[in-house]
Amino acid sequence: MEHKRKLKIINDLGIHARSAARIVELAGRHTSRLYLKKDGHEEVEGDSILSILTLNCPKGTELGARAVGEDSLALLNELVKLFEDRFGEDR
């Protein structure tokens, strides 16, 4: 099973090491595979902090997220919540 979502980065710091680690940690709790894509870049695996950081995503960036596997919908729903919650950051 495969599901896709569009995500917008709304936290002031964008995707940095700590927020990338939160994405990787979330992906690791699921059996599905997570992939992220920014326009003009190749798709990267969502279980690698370094791969996520190569996307260079400041505030306002839009990402495509794709999850493949049995719990792909749950994974993407939790990912959307993580982005909406600004990765637990104040701003």
N, CA, C and O of each residue as an XYZ file, in Angstrom:
364
protein
N       0.831     -1.170      0.000
C       0.000      0.000      0.000
C       0.888      1.251      0.000
O       1.923      1.287      0.666
N       0.475      2.259     -0.744
C       1.254      3.500     -0.837
C       0.334      4.698     -0.636
O      -0.777      4.748     -1.164
N       0.826      5.663      0.144
C       0.096      6.906      0.367
C       1.064      8.078      0.210
O       2.266      7.954      0.445
N       0.496      9.232     -0.199
C       1.316     10.437     -0.395
C       0.662     11.620      0.294
O      -0.558     11.676      0.451
N       1.499     12.565      0.701
C       1.030     13.816      1.304
C       1.973     14.948      0.903
O       3.149     14.725      0.615
N       1.436     16.154      0.892
C       2.249     17.362      0.741
C       2.382     17.981      2.132
O       1.409     18.061      2.882
N       3.579     18.410      2.461
C       3.856     18.994      3.770
C       4.506     20.355      3.588
O       5.285     20.561      2.657
N       4.185     21.279      4.478
C       4.822     22.596      4.453
C       5.529     22.803      5.781
O       4.962     22.557      6.845
N       6.768     23.255      5.708
C       7.561     23.491      6.904
C       7.183     24.860      7.463
O       7.353     25.883      6.799
N       6.666     24.864      8.701
C       6.185     26.106      9.296
C       7.006     26.538     10.508
O       6.817     27.644     11.015
N       7.907     25.688     10.977
C       8.739     26.102     12.120
C       9.845     27.032     11.634
O      10.329     26.891     10.511
N      10.244     27.977     12.475
C      11.196     29.021     12.082
C      12.545     28.481     11.630
O      13.169     29.054     10.737
N      13.005     27.391     12.232
C      14.340     26.870     11.915
C      14.363     25.923     10.722
O      15.438     25.507     10.293
N      13.207     25.577     10.181
C      13.165     24.640      9.066
C      13.599     23.250      9.520
O      13.533     22.919     10.704
N      14.043     22.447      8.562
C      14.529     21.109      8.898
C      16.006     21.218      9.245
O      16.834     21.581      8.409
N      16.316     20.898     10.482
C      17.697     20.907     10.976
C      17.943     19.542     11.617
O      17.079     18.668     11.547
N      19.083     19.348     12.227
C      19.447     18.021     12.737
C      18.416     17.461     13.720
O      18.060     16.285     13.638
N      17.944     18.279     14.630
C      16.993     17.797     15.639
C      15.651     17.420     15.006
O      15.081     16.381     15.340
N      15.145     18.253     14.101
C      13.866     17.935     13.459
C      14.007     16.736     12.521
O      13.089     15.922     12.417
N      15.147     16.621     11.839
C      15.391     15.448     10.988
C      15.429     14.181     11.837
O      14.931     13.135     11.422
N      16.016     14.279     13.015
C      16.068     13.126     13.928
C      14.664     12.722     14.370
O      14.387     11.534     14.537
N      13.781     13.690     14.560
C      12.401     13.377     14.940
C      11.681     12.644     13.811
O      10.891     11.735     14.064
N      11.953     13.039     12.561
C      11.362     12.359     11.413
C      11.860     10.920     11.347
O      11.074      9.992     11.162
N      13.177     10.740     11.502
C      13.784      9.407     11.455
C      13.227      8.523     12.575
O      12.927      7.348     12.360
N      13.094      9.099     13.766
C      12.559      8.343     14.899
C      11.122      7.903     14.617
O      10.754      6.766     14.911
N      10.323      8.782     14.058
C       8.944      8.454     13.697
C       8.911      7.344     12.651
O       8.147      6.386     12.777
N       9.733      7.475     11.632
C       9.782      6.454     10.579
C      10.189      5.098     11.153
O       9.697      4.063     10.702
N      11.067      5.097     12.126
C      11.545      3.861     12.722
C      10.500      3.125     13.544
O      10.658      1.937     13.824
N       9.445      3.809     13.929
C       8.362      3.172     14.696
C       7.359      2.457     13.806
O       6.424      1.827     14.300
N       7.549      2.552     12.505
C       6.614      1.952     11.548
C       7.338      0.955     10.653
O       8.551      1.037     10.460
N       6.578      0.018     10.117
C       7.163     -0.959      9.196
C       7.240     -0.407      7.774
O       8.026     -0.894      6.961
N       6.439      0.592      7.475
C       6.446      1.195      6.135
C       7.718      1.997      5.910
O       8.358      2.458      6.855
N       8.066      2.153      4.652
C       9.227      2.966      4.262
C       8.745      4.377      3.957
O       7.702      4.566      3.331
N       9.515      5.371      4.407
C       9.179      6.773      4.188
C      10.172      7.390      3.220
O      11.378      7.170      3.328
N       9.657      8.167      2.268
C      10.477      8.887      1.299
C      10.036     10.335      1.271
O       8.842     10.626      1.338
N      11.001     11.253      1.172
C      10.716     12.684      1.109
C      11.313     13.255     -0.161
O      12.370     12.819     -0.616
N      10.620     14.239     -0.730
C      11.101     14.847     -1.971
C      10.818     16.337     -1.957
O       9.724     16.783     -1.612
N      11.831     17.088     -2.340
C      11.693     18.533     -2.524
C      11.855     18.786     -4.016
O      12.698     18.167     -4.664
N      11.056     19.688     -4.562
C      11.147     19.968     -5.999
C      12.590     20.224     -6.411
O      13.321     20.957     -5.744
N      12.981     19.618     -7.502
C      14.326     19.813     -8.021
C      15.365     18.904     -7.391
O      16.533     18.955     -7.776
N      14.976     18.079     -6.440
C      15.894     17.147     -5.790
C      15.382     15.721     -5.970
O      14.194     15.496     -6.202
N      16.287     14.781     -5.861
C      15.877     13.386     -5.888
C      15.193     13.037     -4.580
O      15.435     13.667     -3.551
N      14.350     12.039     -4.630
C      13.681     11.544     -3.432
C      14.716     10.935     -2.491
O      15.633     10.241     -2.932
N      14.565     11.196     -1.196
C      15.488     10.635     -0.205
C      14.709      9.754      0.767
O      13.497      9.898      0.929
N      15.424      8.851      1.402
C      14.798      7.965      2.369
C      14.607      8.711      3.695
O      15.485      9.452      4.137
N      13.460      8.505      4.310
C      13.119      9.197      5.539
C      13.674      8.557      6.790
O      13.324      8.957      7.900
N      14.538      7.565      6.628
C      15.138      6.927      7.802
C      16.607      7.299      7.950
O      17.354      6.630      8.663
N      17.020      8.375      7.271
C      18.408      8.825      7.318
C      18.467     10.333      7.578
O      18.027     11.133      6.754
N      19.014     10.703      8.731
C      19.135     12.130      9.067
C      19.922     12.862      7.985
O      19.517     13.931      7.529
N      21.033     12.290      7.585
C      21.879     12.937      6.587
C      21.149     13.137      5.262
O      21.260     14.197      4.644
N      20.410     12.132      4.829
C      19.653     12.253      3.574
C      18.624     13.367      3.658
O      18.459     14.141      2.715
N      17.934     13.448      4.788
C      16.916     14.493      4.964
C      17.574     15.870      4.945
O      17.044     16.798      4.334
N      18.710     16.012      5.602
C      19.391     17.302      5.651
C      19.873     17.756      4.277
O      19.986     18.958      4.035
N      20.162     16.818      3.369
C      20.618     17.204      2.022
C      19.531     17.929      1.240
O      19.832     18.591      0.247
N      18.284     17.819      1.662
C      17.206     18.513      0.966
C      17.237     20.022      1.194
O      16.653     20.781      0.420
N      17.929     20.464      2.270
C      18.054     21.892      2.569
C      16.678     22.569      2.584
O      16.277     23.207      1.610
N      15.970     22.421      3.695
C      14.584     22.871      3.795
C      14.382     23.947      4.858
O      14.165     23.623      6.026
N      14.449     25.217      4.476
C      14.132     26.290      5.422
C      12.615     26.426      5.590
O      11.838     25.735      4.930
N      12.217     27.325      6.482
C      10.796     27.608      6.699
C      10.141     27.967      5.369
O      10.711     28.702      4.563
N       8.938     27.440      5.148
C       8.189     27.723      3.930
C       8.361     26.687      2.835
O       7.619     26.692      1.853
N       9.329     25.801      2.993
C       9.566     24.760      1.991
C       8.401     23.779      1.960
O       7.847     23.422      3.000
N       8.043     23.353      0.768
C       7.031     22.313      0.623
C       7.727     21.015      0.235
O       8.589     20.990     -0.642
N       7.338     19.952      0.901
C       7.904     18.626      0.648
C       6.799     17.671      0.243
O       5.648     17.814      0.655
N       7.166     16.703     -0.565
C       6.283     15.587     -0.847
C       6.717     14.431      0.027
O       7.908     14.135      0.120
N       5.776     13.779      0.660
C       6.077     12.610      1.486
C       5.343     11.422      0.885
O       4.175     11.515      0.508
N       6.061     10.295      0.804
C       5.476      9.068      0.265
C       5.823      7.945      1.229
O       6.981      7.782      1.612
N       4.827      7.181      1.615
C       5.050      6.038      2.496
C       4.540      4.784      1.793
O       3.469      4.781      1.187
N       5.330      3.726      1.889
C       4.994      2.467      1.230
C       5.025      1.361      2.275
O       6.045      1.139      2.927
N       3.902      0.672      2.429
C       3.851     -0.443      3.371
C       2.497     -0.548      4.038
O       1.580      0.225      3.759
N       2.392     -1.524      4.926
C       1.126     -1.826      5.598
C       0.584     -0.681      6.443
O      -0.625     -0.449      6.463
N       1.458      0.036      7.140
C       0.996      1.118      8.020
C       1.346      2.498      7.463
O       1.601      3.441      8.212
N       1.351      2.594      6.134
C       1.760      3.845      5.484
C       0.835      5.016      5.807
O       1.300      6.144      5.974
N      -0.459      4.760      5.897
C      -1.389      5.841      6.203
C      -1.159      6.366      7.619
O      -1.153      7.578      7.832
N      -0.971      5.483      8.575
C      -0.693      5.897      9.956
C       0.606      6.685     10.034
O       0.682      7.698     10.730
N       1.624      6.222      9.322
C       2.915      6.920      9.304
C       2.751      8.344      8.788
O       3.252      9.287      9.401
N       2.058      8.505      7.675
C       1.889      9.851      7.113
C       1.023     10.735      7.998
O       1.285     11.932      8.117
N      -0.005     10.168      8.620
C      -0.839     10.969      9.526
C      -0.018     11.491     10.702
O      -0.178     12.643     11.104
N       0.857     10.653     11.255
C       1.720     11.086     12.354
C       2.750     12.108     11.876
O       3.100     13.033     12.610
N       3.233     11.940     10.647
C       4.196     12.890     10.090
C       3.555     14.260      9.903
O       4.172     15.279     10.212
N       2.342     14.292      9.407
C       1.610     15.553      9.247
C       1.481     16.245     10.603
O       1.703     17.451     10.707
N       1.128     15.497     11.629
C       0.991     16.066     12.984
C       2.321     16.620     13.479
O       2.361     17.689     14.088
N       3.414     15.896     13.219
C       4.743     16.353     13.620
C       5.073     17.695     12.969
O       5.588     18.596     13.631
N       4.782     17.831     11.684
C       5.029     19.088     10.977
C       4.113     20.196     11.510
O       4.559     21.324     11.719
N       2.834     19.874     11.728
C       1.888     20.874     12.241
C       2.268     21.340     13.640
O       2.011     22.486     14.008
N       2.877     20.454     14.417
C       3.321     20.791     15.777
C       4.698     21.442     15.799
O       5.278     21.650     16.864
N       5.219     21.763     14.610
C       6.526     22.429     14.482
C       7.644     21.636     15.129
O       8.587     22.214     15.671
N       7.546     20.311     15.076
C       8.566     19.425     15.638
C       8.768     19.639     17.130
O       9.829     19.322     17.668
N       7.748     20.179     17.804
C       7.841     20.426     19.236
C       8.587     21.711     19.576
O       8.891     21.956     20.743
N       8.883     22.531     18.577
C       9.589     23.792     18.813
C       8.571     24.898     19.106
O       7.417     24.818     18.685
N       9.002     25.909     19.818
C       8.116     27.001     20.195
C       7.661     27.853     19.011
O       6.534     28.348     18.980
N       8.570     28.015     18.027
C       8.243     28.914     16.913
C       8.379     28.205     15.588
O       8.144     28.805     14.539
